[in-house]
Amino acid sequence: MKKLKKDLEAILKALNGLAQKVEKLQEQIGEETKPTKKPKAKAVKKKAVRKAPKKRVVVKKTAPKKAAPVTAVDTVFGIIKNSKKGIGTTALMEKTGYNQKKIANLVFKLRKQGKIKSVDRGVYVKA
């Protein structure tokens, strides 16, 4: 143990002597002595936060409005309106293809609205 200790002290003296020689050489060259720095642990870089892309304003082109589908009431009223002397339920059934109950319901709605009136039983004209 004592021998090891003496060897370590000798090595330490030799290293100190070498360090002094290096310093003298640096002074002769004209460089400043810089203390050696311990390498710092690398800082953890933050990930770049991506900004959300700006939304483009897209103007939607509206399709041209289609004509509203003709309702059954409009169909029956159009036929009654075009008849000069009036039209009966059987003629309405033939022209529209609706059954008797549907014609009766549609005529009832039109009479309630005041658009048609009854001339005879089963014969209707525009009011």
Secondary structure, DSSP 8 states (H G I E B T S, - for coil): -HHHHHHHHHHHHHHHHHHHHHHHHHHHHT-----------------------------------------HHHHHHHHHHH-SS-EEHHHHHHHH---HHHHHHHHHHHHHHTSEEEEETTEEEE-
